[in-house]
Every structure is written in structure tokens, then in C-alpha cells.
Amino acid sequence: MNSVGAHLIRASSVLPARRRDIELHTADGLRLVGELALPLERDPVATLITLHPLPTHGGYMDSHVFKKASYRLPALADIAVLRFNTRGTTSTRGTSEGSYDAALDERFDVAAAIEFAEFAEHPALVNRWLVGWSFGTDLALMYGNDPAVEGAILLSPPLKFSGPEHLQGWADSGKPVVALVPELDDYLRPDDAVKRFSAIPRARVIGVEGARHLWVGEPYLRRVLDEIVATVRPGFGPLPTTWDGDMASASVIEHVQRATP
């Protein structure tokens, strides 16, 4: 861990937070593994419930945008980050029970995550937002329109499993939906996204020039995190690019995790 002093926040930077392993329990009897990252010394002002990309194509709770959100946002913005593996998905945290079900029984996974956040205590997980990425955006649109959720932030939405009825449900709810759409996305690009999301009056589509579906590269990651923070904590940001304090390296933490039985 670096000593106290100003350091540039890099892709591998891990800022201080209270991190603890969690388990979610679904209504159909499965145990899902996850992690909750909280501000180190304060209660969170907002909570991100993250829904990862398609597990059959390498998506899991450690997909880089969500992992780096958990490394940075508790310290930089007092935002809690809840990550978990959907059914049948594996990461260094472990494997969630069950098996991938093509966005069907995953409805129980979304419900379990929302329930965990809604009823958490010490500290309470307030101002709860769903943040889906790719497959996770479909789960958010299909199953995340819940009274306990303030709105949804969608990263690279393919609109593959979700349909017009789900968009209509969000429209009827009056809740905000923010879609960050890469200019060079493989599935849905900004112009088409504007047309598709016009079904939701409070939807806002943000096209990101030069970005691709996986948001690879520190500039694109920073843009995503800044937009997330601006949505859940209006008036706060942009996020700083340096940290004046202790900072760990993700490579060191991951080495320790792999070595721990």
C-alpha cells in the first residue's frame, strides 16, 4: 500500500473502503455470492446495485467497470457499491448456486439484490439505483422496476431480452433511466438508442464518442463513473483524478485473494 500523499488514480488503484463479503438468498432457494463496498468512515449517500454482463461471454461481478467502481466510488463520492454473481456465475469471490437461465430465473437474482439493499442496516443503503451493463441492462429493465429503486443506469444496453412492455413499465413508473451508449457499440448505437428509448419520457441517452461496448480504457471508465455519480448524486463531481491518502494496488489484492483458501 502506498503511503500518505497525493497519487494519480490509475486503472489498478484501490482506495480505502469498508469491504465485506455478502450472500444473497433468492426466492427459489439459491445462494448468490457478492461483495458490498462502503465508505470507510461515513454512511453512503447513494447505493449502486450492479448487474453484470452476460456470464456465458465472460461477464461476472468482477467485470472491470463494476470492480473499479467498487475500488473508487466509496472513497471519492460516498457511494456504496453492491456487486454479486448471478446464478451459476463464478469469480474470485466464489460461485453462485444455480445455472444461467437466459434472463428468465435471473428475475429472482435481481429481486434478492434489491431486497438485500432495501433492508440493510448499519448503515442503511439509501438512494438505491440499479446499474446494469450489457446483459445486466436487460435484467434491470425487465425486473428492476421496483418501489425500492430510484431509477436505472444502463451501460451499453443491447435491448436483447427486454421488450417494449418493459420500456413501457419504466415509462409508467415515471422513474429516470439513463443510458450510456458507446459510439462504436456492437449491438446498439446512439442514434438507434435515442429512438428505442423514446418510449420512456424520462429516459436520457448519452452517446460516448469513441467508446466501445466493453468501455476499455481509463478515459472511458472515468466518463462512465462521472456520469453515474452525476446521476445518483447531482451536483457532485467530476471525480478527482488524484488521491491524497493510502492507496493499494489491485494486483496485490488479487494475488492475496488467489492465495487465500
Steps between C-alpha positions, in 0.01 A plus 500: 500500500629844410566742786307819558545762228345602169492216248358478150200266493586230247316200361640279778440745788296378797387774737400442864154361574319262730471186290318189607387181336124455480254230407168552329219246535252466218130414525568177309752384760843594361797660670676770299843635595596866494677792660389830651744794497415791733660836579769451761381745765158629387162362408433479126298774331403267214518131414576328171352154448706370210388242245788356301538408131408164349665217697519275195726765341724568798282734703510480881509721808867581434438639150734796496258797512324364808818388669656843454180667616534304823867601524432874459147619567473428874806720561449764231123551519367324814313254280449135597554238230327163518635238259395137469517202269171404342403133513767261375764773470853472644758756612777510761223555757358157412221347296134584536270201513275407211561541130462769236140523380507750210338787698210290632570376855752782536194698608545338841862618510404862434227482763742357758751779440236772530362339814845482658559868431153606611519335840869552577581665831811652658532676267178527306546476124307806391432659159519166320571490125534206266806510276489238227763429240412321173301189611460672834310785332240253378465364854461854633231587244314170540510453876635814666193724489450471874373753758829466689700624198539866398587436137727314260833572333567287194848445357512370141136386490442243222122476560530132420282330761290799608209612288262793444288392797795548734577845360134585545516388860782743570313771313194443718713507816627851427844400623816625326693274266845602377661304215870539424544381144841459337540659157654176371284251688457155347127477571327837540646836401395847617264600216305176521505514879336844495217357291456188713506682832263772383231271643611616847436875546758533779766298318824676411737350244863608521712409200869461580731579211765240424381253763427133437273249671752398765611854600866403481740782584534731798342805324182304428492351849528849650218623278276215613573558869451876466162450332391250765594738780334797328179296480480364853660802670410808292740791529787283622802445279673455271701249697857594592786334316734495802468368854674652800524197726560128518453309178539131423565320172239266355773259390616456860146451630418248228818306574400475866147390405634224275734381773230491768325163527 
